[in-house]
């Protein structure tokens, strides 16, 4: 399954060490101005090799539009975006072609398909997420015309939690920190793990603002459920929280309910979603990333013949995948909201008449 969405869909293709990666977007309304510079700027936020807190792999991640755009506007036909790989070092993986790397998808891919692309993880590599960011950028262009905004950043690294969330600060931070007061401690945690040939996990927080009320379905396509699915589909994500998340299980209803006034909600414990639908408040999503499994420490494993081995990995990897993963989470949120906006257009007769009459 390489397709996501119902009305606004994305299908991604390509492998980490293949010729290219990319996506096909379907359902993009005709007449949307496609700002290629904006799409590129989104990819630049995610691209590797920018500083010591990311993998050293150097990819320009230059996006090329192959179809679906004419004279700067979407035509209503599928939009194809491609990003060519330019800095593969497949030889770094020759020593593990018959070995299952602990914490990776090697084991499950091999048992499902009977083979695997061992070059950097192939299709299971986080390299694929660049295509999602490109697709999410198009979704953002569509939603920007409705005033819907997306921001994100890092709220925790290795258990070092932000005490405040300043969504204007990440653009000034090499690790996209949301709290400048704990940024240095978070950076130190990443570099200490990196210098020890290890890695750390982290938490990204995504905020969606200015949503209309009623996006999402009441039962089987709930907004929170689809957002959670989108986030859990990102490499290395192990948990997702919306609003109070797990903390809500510790509260009384009198503490967790959001009082409603003529001017809106007095609090936002619900995280902007009630009954599976947006309630008009900001949606807040916490996305938990495990430590990058590619570490340069001797580990116990088995090979494809079920023989015990020890493996020491090579290659170039993020010491904290959550940092660049925050951009991917924001992009996936945009893809979900674009889909929900289109799905919601035909929910009332007034909406249908407004279009056709």
C-alpha positions as a LaTeX table, in Angstrom:
\begin{tabular}{lrrr}
\hline
Residue & $x$ (\AA) & $y$ (\AA) & $z$ (\AA) \\
\hline
Unk1 & 0.00 & 0.00 & 0.00 \\
Unk2 & 1.79 & 3.09 & $-1.25$ \\
Unk3 & $-1.26$ & 5.36 & $-1.51$ \\
Unk4 & $-2.67$ & 7.60 & 1.22 \\
Unk5 & $-5.92$ & 9.59 & 1.23 \\
Unk6 & $-9.43$ & 9.35 & $-0.21$ \\
Unk7 & $-10.04$ & 12.49 & $-2.32$ \\
Unk8 & $-6.66$ & 14.21 & $-2.11$ \\
Unk9 & $-4.32$ & 11.25 & $-2.53$ \\
Unk10 & $-0.57$ & 10.76 & $-2.55$ \\
Unk11 & 1.24 & 7.74 & $-3.97$ \\
Unk12 & 4.99 & 7.65 & $-3.37$ \\
Unk13 & 7.66 & 5.71 & $-5.27$ \\
Unk14 & 11.38 & 5.04 & $-5.18$ \\
Unk15 & 14.09 & 3.69 & $-2.89$ \\
Unk16 & 16.84 & 5.21 & $-0.76$ \\
Unk17 & 19.64 & 4.17 & $-3.13$ \\
Unk18 & 17.62 & 3.99 & $-6.34$ \\
Unk19 & 17.70 & 6.56 & $-9.12$ \\
Unk20 & 14.96 & 8.75 & $-7.68$ \\
Unk21 & 12.09 & 9.09 & $-5.25$ \\
Unk22 & 8.87 & 10.98 & $-5.78$ \\
Unk23 & 5.12 & 11.10 & $-5.57$ \\
Unk24 & 1.96 & 11.32 & $-7.63$ \\
Unk25 & $-0.79$ & 13.56 & $-6.27$ \\
Unk26 & $-4.35$ & 13.01 & $-7.43$ \\
Unk27 & $-7.42$ & 15.07 & $-6.58$ \\
Unk28 & $-5.66$ & 18.44 & $-6.58$ \\
Unk29 & $-8.28$ & 20.95 & $-7.79$ \\
Unk30 & $-7.57$ & 22.67 & $-11.10$ \\
Unk31 & $-6.50$ & 26.28 & $-10.92$ \\
Unk32 & $-4.26$ & 26.05 & $-7.85$ \\
Unk33 & $-1.16$ & 28.17 & $-8.29$ \\
Unk34 & 1.80 & 25.80 & $-7.89$ \\
Unk35 & 4.61 & 27.75 & $-6.25$ \\
Unk36 & 7.64 & 25.57 & $-6.98$ \\
Unk37 & 9.88 & 27.80 & $-4.86$ \\
Unk38 & 7.66 & 27.10 & $-1.84$ \\
Unk39 & 7.73 & 23.34 & $-2.49$ \\
Unk40 & 11.52 & 23.53 & $-2.66$ \\
Unk41 & 11.70 & 25.54 & 0.56 \\
Unk42 & 9.74 & 22.81 & 2.35 \\
Unk43 & 12.15 & 20.17 & 1.08 \\
Unk44 & 15.06 & 22.33 & 2.19 \\
Unk45 & 13.73 & 22.22 & 5.75 \\
Unk46 & 13.92 & 18.43 & 5.70 \\
Unk47 & 16.99 & 17.79 & 3.54 \\
Unk48 & 20.00 & 16.00 & 5.06 \\
Unk49 & 23.53 & 17.22 & 5.62 \\
Unk50 & 22.68 & 20.71 & 6.89 \\
Unk51 & 24.43 & 20.55 & 10.27 \\
Unk52 & 26.03 & 18.27 & 12.85 \\
Unk53 & 22.62 & 17.22 & 14.20 \\
Unk54 & 21.66 & 15.42 & 10.98 \\
Unk55 & 23.06 & 12.72 & 8.73 \\
Unk56 & 26.10 & 13.70 & 6.68 \\
Unk57 & 24.47 & 12.45 & 3.46 \\
Unk58 & 24.48 & 15.36 & 1.01 \\
Unk59 & 21.33 & 15.52 & $-1.10$ \\
Unk60 & 20.17 & 18.73 & $-2.75$ \\
Unk61 & 16.63 & 17.35 & $-2.88$ \\
Unk62 & 15.81 & 19.44 & $-5.94$ \\
Unk63 & 12.22 & 18.78 & $-6.92$ \\
Unk64 & 11.08 & 18.56 & $-10.53$ \\
Unk65 & 7.45 & 18.75 & $-11.68$ \\
Unk66 & 6.76 & 16.17 & $-14.39$ \\
Unk67 & 3.02 & 16.48 & $-14.91$ \\
Unk68 & $-0.23$ & 18.10 & $-13.85$ \\
Unk69 & 0.94 & 21.72 & $-14.00$ \\
Unk70 & 0.58 & 24.13 & $-16.94$ \\
Unk71 & 1.79 & 27.72 & $-16.93$ \\
Unk72 & 2.13 & 27.61 & $-13.15$ \\
Unk73 & $-1.32$ & 26.24 & $-12.30$ \\
Unk74 & $-2.66$ & 22.76 & $-11.55$ \\
Unk75 & $-4.65$ & 21.26 & $-14.40$ \\
Unk76 & $-6.78$ & 18.90 & $-12.30$ \\
Unk77 & $-4.81$ & 15.88 & $-13.58$ \\
Unk78 & $-2.25$ & 13.93 & $-11.52$ \\
Unk79 & 0.74 & 15.97 & $-10.39$ \\
Unk80 & 4.01 & 14.04 & $-10.47$ \\
Unk81 & 6.95 & 15.30 & $-8.43$ \\
Unk82 & 10.39 & 13.67 & $-8.66$ \\
Unk83 & 13.58 & 14.08 & $-6.60$ \\
Unk84 & 16.73 & 12.47 & $-7.97$ \\
Unk85 & 19.16 & 10.79 & $-5.58$ \\
Unk86 & 22.71 & 12.08 & $-6.00$ \\
Unk87 & 24.77 & 10.98 & $-2.98$ \\
Unk88 & 24.23 & 7.25 & $-2.52$ \\
Unk89 & 27.04 & 5.18 & $-0.98$ \\
Unk90 & 25.59 & 1.71 & $-1.44$ \\
Unk91 & 28.93 & 0.10 & $-0.61$ \\
Unk92 & 28.42 & 1.10 & 3.02 \\
Unk93 & 25.78 & $-1.63$ & 3.22 \\
Unk94 & 27.57 & $-4.55$ & 1.54 \\
Unk95 & 28.53 & $-6.04$ & 4.91 \\
Unk96 & 24.87 & $-6.36$ & 5.97 \\
Unk97 & 23.29 & $-7.67$ & 2.77 \\
Unk98 & 22.64 & $-11.04$ & 4.44 \\
Unk99 & 22.26 & $-9.73$ & 8.01 \\
Unk100 & 19.21 & $-8.34$ & 9.76 \\
Unk101 & 20.01 & $-5.00$ & 11.35 \\
Unk102 & 18.47 & $-4.69$ & 14.86 \\
Unk103 & 15.63 & $-2.17$ & 15.02 \\
Unk104 & 15.18 & $-2.04$ & 11.23 \\
Unk105 & 12.58 & $-3.34$ & 8.82 \\
Unk106 & 15.07 & $-5.80$ & 7.26 \\
Unk107 & 13.69 & $-8.77$ & 9.19 \\
Unk108 & 10.02 & $-8.18$ & 8.34 \\
Unk109 & 10.62 & $-7.16$ & 4.70 \\
Unk110 & 12.65 & $-10.33$ & 4.08 \\
Unk111 & 10.04 & $-12.62$ & 5.64 \\
Unk112 & 7.17 & $-10.90$ & 3.81 \\
Unk113 & 8.73 & $-10.69$ & 0.33 \\
Unk114 & 11.52 & $-13.27$ & 0.39 \\
Unk115 & 14.08 & $-10.58$ & $-0.47$ \\
Unk116 & 15.00 & $-7.03$ & 0.47 \\
Unk117 & 16.86 & $-4.03$ & $-0.86$ \\
Unk118 & 19.64 & $-3.80$ & 1.70 \\
Unk119 & 21.04 & $-0.52$ & 0.31 \\
Unk120 & 20.13 & 1.89 & 3.06 \\
Unk121 & 16.86 & 0.10 & 3.74 \\
Unk122 & 15.50 & 0.50 & 0.21 \\
Unk123 & 11.81 & 1.37 & 0.27 \\
Unk124 & 11.66 & 1.32 & 4.08 \\
Unk125 & 14.26 & 4.07 & 4.39 \\
Unk126 & 13.28 & 7.46 & 5.79 \\
Unk127 & 14.66 & 8.83 & 2.51 \\
Unk128 & 11.17 & 8.15 & 1.10 \\
Unk129 & 9.69 & 10.82 & 3.36 \\
Unk130 & 11.12 & 13.58 & 1.15 \\
Unk131 & 8.36 & 12.66 & $-1.31$ \\
Unk132 & 5.77 & 13.14 & 1.42 \\
Unk133 & 7.15 & 16.59 & 2.19 \\
Unk134 & 6.89 & 17.53 & $-1.49$ \\
Unk135 & 3.28 & 16.33 & $-1.61$ \\
Unk136 & 2.47 & 18.03 & 1.68 \\
Unk137 & 3.78 & 21.31 & 0.27 \\
Unk138 & 1.16 & 21.18 & $-2.49$ \\
Unk139 & $-1.51$ & 20.47 & 0.12 \\
Unk140 & $-0.32$ & 23.51 & 2.09 \\
Unk141 & $-0.60$ & 25.68 & $-1.02$ \\
Unk142 & $-4.23$ & 24.65 & $-1.37$ \\
Unk143 & $-5.02$ & 25.16 & 2.31 \\
Unk144 & $-3.23$ & 28.48 & 2.56 \\
Unk145 & $-5.95$ & 29.98 & 0.38 \\
Unk146 & $-8.41$ & 28.99 & 3.14 \\
Unk147 & $-6.24$ & 30.53 & 5.87 \\
Unk148 & $-5.27$ & 27.15 & 7.36 \\
Unk149 & $-1.75$ & 27.15 & 8.78 \\
Unk150 & 0.73 & 24.47 & 9.87 \\
Unk151 & 3.68 & 24.82 & 12.23 \\
Unk152 & 5.84 & 22.30 & 14.07 \\
Unk153 & 8.95 & 21.84 & 16.15 \\
Unk154 & 10.73 & 19.66 & 18.68 \\
Unk155 & 9.21 & 19.58 & 22.15 \\
Unk156 & 11.40 & 16.86 & 23.68 \\
Unk157 & 14.75 & 15.18 & 23.08 \\
Unk158 & 15.85 & 12.18 & 25.14 \\
Unk159 & 13.35 & 13.13 & 27.85 \\
Unk160 & 14.39 & 16.80 & 27.97 \\
Unk161 & 10.98 & 18.45 & 27.69 \\
Unk162 & 10.07 & 21.93 & 26.51 \\
Unk163 & 8.40 & 23.97 & 29.23 \\
Unk164 & 6.84 & 26.37 & 26.73 \\
Unk165 & 5.91 & 25.95 & 23.08 \\
Unk166 & 7.00 & 28.88 & 20.93 \\
Unk167 & 6.10 & 27.95 & 17.35 \\
Unk168 & 7.92 & 31.00 & 16.01 \\
Unk169 & 11.27 & 29.81 & 17.39 \\
Unk170 & 12.05 & 26.61 & 15.38 \\
Unk171 & 13.08 & 28.63 & 12.30 \\
Unk172 & 15.96 & 29.98 & 14.41 \\
Unk173 & 17.04 & 26.58 & 15.73 \\
Unk174 & 19.14 & 23.91 & 13.97 \\
Unk175 & 17.13 & 21.24 & 15.82 \\
Unk176 & 13.77 & 23.05 & 15.38 \\
Unk177 & 13.46 & 23.49 & 19.15 \\
Unk178 & 10.20 & 24.91 & 20.49 \\
Unk179 & 11.74 & 26.11 & 23.77 \\
Unk180 & 14.96 & 28.11 & 23.55 \\
Unk181 & 15.55 & 27.58 & 27.29 \\
Unk182 & 16.12 & 23.83 & 26.88 \\
Unk183 & 17.53 & 23.91 & 23.35 \\
Unk184 & 21.18 & 23.71 & 24.43 \\
Unk185 & 20.50 & 20.74 & 26.70 \\
Unk186 & 18.66 & 19.00 & 23.86 \\
Unk187 & 21.52 & 19.69 & 21.44 \\
Unk188 & 24.03 & 18.36 & 23.96 \\
Unk189 & 22.01 & 15.15 & 24.35 \\
Unk190 & 22.07 & 14.59 & 20.58 \\
Unk191 & 25.80 & 15.22 & 20.24 \\
Unk192 & 26.71 & 13.08 & 23.25 \\
Unk193 & 24.80 & 10.16 & 21.73 \\
Unk194 & 26.38 & 10.81 & 18.33 \\
Unk195 & 29.90 & 10.88 & 19.79 \\
Unk196 & 29.17 & 7.61 & 21.57 \\
Unk197 & 28.07 & 6.11 & 18.19 \\
Unk198 & 24.51 & 5.92 & 19.55 \\
Unk199 & 21.28 & 7.86 & 18.95 \\
Unk200 & 18.38 & 9.42 & 20.88 \\
Unk201 & 14.63 & 9.68 & 20.43 \\
Unk202 & 12.46 & 12.75 & 20.54 \\
Unk203 & 8.99 & 14.25 & 20.32 \\
Unk204 & 7.75 & 16.58 & 17.59 \\
Unk205 & 4.68 & 18.76 & 18.14 \\
Unk206 & 2.53 & 19.85 & 15.20 \\
Unk207 & 0.00 & 22.67 & 15.38 \\
Unk208 & $-2.79$ & 23.21 & 12.84 \\
Unk209 & $-4.53$ & 26.58 & 13.06 \\
Unk210 & $-7.63$ & 28.29 & 11.62 \\
Unk211 & $-9.52$ & 25.14 & 10.76 \\
Unk212 & $-13.24$ & 25.25 & 9.99 \\
Unk213 & $-15.53$ & 23.30 & 12.30 \\
Unk214 & $-16.63$ & 19.86 & 11.14 \\
Unk215 & $-13.70$ & 18.36 & 9.24 \\
Unk216 & $-13.65$ & 14.60 & 9.70 \\
Unk217 & $-16.25$ & 11.85 & 9.83 \\
Unk218 & $-18.18$ & 10.79 & 12.90 \\
Unk219 & $-17.27$ & 7.11 & 12.88 \\
Unk220 & $-14.94$ & 5.42 & 10.42 \\
Unk221 & $-12.84$ & 8.30 & 9.06 \\
Unk222 & $-12.43$ & 10.39 & 12.18 \\
Unk223 & $-10.03$ & 13.29 & 11.91 \\
Unk224 & $-8.02$ & 12.21 & 14.95 \\
Unk225 & $-7.90$ & 8.60 & 13.77 \\
Unk226 & $-6.63$ & 9.55 & 10.31 \\
Unk227 & $-4.09$ & 11.99 & 11.73 \\
Unk228 & $-2.84$ & 9.23 & 14.03 \\
Unk229 & $-2.62$ & 6.83 & 11.09 \\
Unk230 & $-0.69$ & 9.40 & 9.08 \\
Unk231 & 1.79 & 9.99 & 11.89 \\
Unk232 & 2.22 & 6.32 & 12.73 \\
Unk233 & 3.03 & 5.72 & 9.06 \\
Unk234 & 6.18 & 7.84 & 9.37 \\
Unk235 & 9.43 & 5.95 & 9.87 \\
Unk236 & 10.42 & 5.53 & 13.55 \\
Unk237 & 7.17 & 6.89 & 15.02 \\
Unk238 & 5.98 & 4.75 & 17.93 \\
Unk239 & 3.21 & 6.83 & 19.53 \\
Unk240 & 0.89 & 9.76 & 18.79 \\
Unk241 & $-1.01$ & 12.01 & 21.20 \\
Unk242 & $-3.69$ & 14.59 & 20.43 \\
Unk243 & $-4.50$ & 17.23 & 23.00 \\
Unk244 & $-3.94$ & 15.87 & 26.50 \\
Unk245 & $-3.20$ & 12.46 & 24.99 \\
Unk246 & $-2.20$ & 9.85 & 27.56 \\
Unk247 & $-2.49$ & 12.44 & 30.34 \\
Unk248 & $-6.27$ & 12.53 & 29.82 \\
Unk249 & $-6.49$ & 9.05 & 31.39 \\
Unk250 & $-5.22$ & 10.58 & 34.65 \\
Unk251 & $-7.76$ & 13.43 & 34.78 \\
Unk252 & $-11.31$ & 13.82 & 36.03 \\
Unk253 & $-13.89$ & 14.78 & 33.41 \\
Unk254 & $-14.30$ & 18.09 & 35.22 \\
Unk255 & $-10.61$ & 18.73 & 34.55 \\
Unk256 & $-10.49$ & 17.36 & 31.00 \\
Unk257 & $-13.66$ & 18.93 & 29.55 \\
Unk258 & $-13.23$ & 22.24 & 27.71 \\
Unk259 & $-15.84$ & 24.81 & 28.86 \\
Unk260 & $-17.62$ & 26.48 & 25.94 \\
Unk261 & $-18.40$ & 30.20 & 25.85 \\
Unk262 & $-19.93$ & 32.45 & 23.16 \\
Unk263 & $-16.35$ & 33.40 & 22.32 \\
Unk264 & $-15.09$ & 29.82 & 21.99 \\
Unk265 & $-13.48$ & 27.21 & 24.21 \\
Unk266 & $-11.83$ & 28.30 & 27.47 \\
Unk267 & $-9.23$ & 25.50 & 27.21 \\
Unk268 & $-8.04$ & 22.98 & 24.64 \\
Unk269 & $-7.59$ & 19.65 & 26.38 \\
Unk270 & $-9.32$ & 18.00 & 23.40 \\
Unk271 & $-6.58$ & 19.18 & 21.06 \\
Unk272 & $-9.03$ & 20.73 & 18.61 \\
Unk273 & $-11.06$ & 17.57 & 17.88 \\
Unk274 & $-14.41$ & 16.41 & 19.29 \\
Unk275 & $-16.33$ & 13.37 & 18.08 \\
Unk276 & $-13.79$ & 12.80 & 15.34 \\
Unk277 & $-14.33$ & 16.28 & 13.88 \\
Unk278 & $-12.46$ & 19.56 & 14.11 \\
Unk279 & $-14.02$ & 21.94 & 16.64 \\
Unk280 & $-12.42$ & 25.12 & 15.28 \\
Unk281 & $-9.67$ & 25.27 & 17.91 \\
Unk282 & $-5.98$ & 24.61 & 17.23 \\
Unk283 & $-5.15$ & 20.94 & 16.66 \\
Unk284 & $-2.11$ & 19.89 & 18.67 \\
Unk285 & $-0.37$ & 16.59 & 17.91 \\
Unk286 & 2.60 & 15.09 & 19.75 \\
Unk287 & 4.55 & 12.61 & 17.63 \\
Unk288 & 6.99 & 10.30 & 19.42 \\
Unk289 & 10.04 & 9.07 & 17.48 \\
Unk290 & 12.22 & 6.21 & 18.65 \\
Unk291 & 16.03 & 6.52 & 18.52 \\
Unk292 & 17.46 & 6.04 & 15.03 \\
Unk293 & 18.21 & 2.27 & 14.90 \\
Unk294 & 21.34 & 2.72 & 12.73 \\
Unk295 & 24.11 & 2.95 & 15.33 \\
Unk296 & 27.82 & 2.16 & 15.14 \\
Unk297 & 27.91 & $-0.14$ & 18.16 \\
Unk298 & 28.43 & $-3.91$ & 17.98 \\
Unk299 & 25.03 & $-5.61$ & 18.16 \\
Unk300 & 23.78 & $-9.19$ & 18.27 \\
Unk301 & 21.62 & $-10.40$ & 15.39 \\
Unk302 & 21.08 & $-13.26$ & 12.91 \\
Unk303 & 21.61 & $-13.64$ & 9.17 \\
Unk304 & 19.27 & $-14.88$ & 6.46 \\
Unk305 & 20.28 & $-18.47$ & 7.30 \\
Unk306 & 19.20 & $-17.99$ & 10.93 \\
Unk307 & 22.80 & $-18.09$ & 12.14 \\
Unk308 & 23.90 & $-15.90$ & 15.07 \\
Unk309 & 26.13 & $-13.00$ & 14.09 \\
Unk310 & 27.43 & $-9.72$ & 15.43 \\
Unk311 & 26.98 & $-6.65$ & 13.27 \\
Unk312 & 28.67 & $-3.26$ & 13.24 \\
Unk313 & 26.95 & $-0.80$ & 10.91 \\
Unk314 & 28.46 & 1.72 & 8.54 \\
Unk315 & 26.85 & 4.60 & 6.67 \\
Unk316 & 25.51 & 8.06 & 7.47 \\
Unk317 & 22.57 & 8.41 & 9.79 \\
Unk318 & 20.70 & 10.96 & 11.90 \\
Unk319 & 21.67 & 10.89 & 15.59 \\
Unk320 & 18.06 & 11.99 & 16.27 \\
Unk321 & 15.55 & 11.24 & 13.53 \\
Unk322 & 12.85 & 13.28 & 15.31 \\
Unk323 & 14.44 & 16.57 & 14.22 \\
Unk324 & 13.89 & 16.19 & 10.48 \\
Unk325 & 10.91 & 13.97 & 11.22 \\
Unk326 & 9.06 & 16.99 & 12.60 \\
Unk327 & 8.90 & 18.44 & 9.08 \\
Unk328 & 7.52 & 15.15 & 7.76 \\
Unk329 & 4.86 & 15.08 & 10.49 \\
Unk330 & 3.78 & 18.60 & 9.57 \\
Unk331 & 3.56 & 17.59 & 5.90 \\
Unk332 & 1.47 & 14.51 & 6.65 \\
Unk333 & $-0.90$ & 16.68 & 8.69 \\
Unk334 & $-1.35$ & 18.93 & 5.64 \\
Unk335 & $-2.14$ & 15.95 & 3.42 \\
Unk336 & $-4.79$ & 14.78 & 5.89 \\
Unk337 & $-6.45$ & 18.20 & 6.15 \\
Unk338 & $-6.46$ & 18.70 & 2.37 \\
Unk339 & $-8.23$ & 15.35 & 2.03 \\
Unk340 & $-10.74$ & 16.24 & 4.77 \\
Unk341 & $-11.52$ & 19.62 & 3.20 \\
Unk342 & $-12.42$ & 18.00 & $-0.13$ \\
Unk343 & $-14.42$ & 15.22 & 1.55 \\
Unk344 & $-16.42$ & 17.77 & 3.53 \\
Unk345 & $-17.61$ & 19.78 & 0.51 \\
Unk346 & $-20.55$ & 17.52 & $-0.30$ \\
Unk347 & $-21.86$ & 16.93 & 3.23 \\
Unk348 & $-24.84$ & 19.31 & 2.96 \\
Unk349 & $-27.34$ & 20.14 & 0.24 \\
Unk350 & $-26.45$ & 23.81 & 0.64 \\
Unk351 & $-22.88$ & 22.94 & $-0.22$ \\
Unk352 & $-23.91$ & 20.99 & $-3.29$ \\
Unk353 & $-26.32$ & 23.71 & $-4.47$ \\
Unk354 & $-23.68$ & 26.33 & $-3.86$ \\
Unk355 & $-21.42$ & 24.58 & $-6.33$ \\
Unk356 & $-23.88$ & 23.60 & $-9.04$ \\
Unk357 & $-26.56$ & 26.30 & $-8.90$ \\
\hline
\end{tabular}
